[in-house]
Amino acid sequence: FEVTGLPRSLFPKIRPPGSYIGVAEGRLAERSGFDGLKLFQGVTDGSAAVLASGCLKPGDFNVTFSAASVMKYVSSSIEPHEALYYHRHPIEGYLPGAAFDSGNVLRWFCDRFLDRTTERGLELARSANEEYDVFLPGNRSPFFDPEIGSSILGIEPDTSMSTDDIHGRIARGLTTSIVLSEWTYISIIEDHFNTTIDRVRVMNDGAPTINGEYDWWNKRRASIW
């Protein structure tokens, strides 16, 4: 607000999801056919995932993995931190958290770089014994620097390795990089709120499969976190 010079009175009040806002009116409402429609406060996808995972009381923590990794912690008050943003909890309290590009980066690498499906990429990652060092782009939290691009380090020409071996190391490096980035926020929240997170509720965008791609990934999360 200080940088833009805009008064807070111009912005809507923070209301709990489901709160009645008013009635749609004006030229745009008439043109769109919504004139007279009752309006209620909605909820973000990340906040909805918090409810779906059962994070209801202060101290609960959730990681939702989809196009982005979204971390949410339930707190009873707002305590500003430069790496965290806040949402109103759908029931009570607040949701400090952060998000960074993860799933869309994984899918882009698998599709455009490895010419594999994401499922096949995860299968190769699971079978790999080693991995390359992969760094995710920095356009979002915690770096906020769009000039930082994705990087892969440690690649050496090794004619004894098959294409599957190389692709497996890249995909495994991607999953490890995502898990380490998620862990960064666990550490930030523990320090900032002087708490210990000993349970993490995880939601993935993929349905469980007989191959257990996400089960394997969650085990990597548990081993690193």
Secondary structure as GFF3:
##gff-version 3
##sequence-region A 1 225
A	DSSP	three_ten_helix	8	10	.	.	.	ID=ss1
A	DSSP	beta_strand	20	23	.	.	.	ID=ss2
A	DSSP	alpha_helix	27	32	.	.	.	ID=ss3
A	DSSP	beta_strand	38	40	.	.	.	ID=ss4
A	DSSP	alpha_helix	45	53	.	.	.	ID=ss5
A	DSSP	beta_strand	61	65	.	.	.	ID=ss6
A	DSSP	beta_strand	68	73	.	.	.	ID=ss7
A	DSSP	beta_strand	85	88	.	.	.	ID=ss8
A	DSSP	beta_strand	94	101	.	.	.	ID=ss9
A	DSSP	alpha_helix	103	108	.	.	.	ID=ss10
A	DSSP	pi_helix	109	113	.	.	.	ID=ss11
A	DSSP	alpha_helix	118	127	.	.	.	ID=ss12
A	DSSP	beta_strand	133	135	.	.	.	ID=ss13
A	DSSP	beta_strand	151	153	.	.	.	ID=ss14
A	DSSP	alpha_helix	163	193	.	.	.	ID=ss15
A	DSSP	beta_strand	201	204	.	.	.	ID=ss16
A	DSSP	alpha_helix	213	224	.	.	.	ID=ss17
###
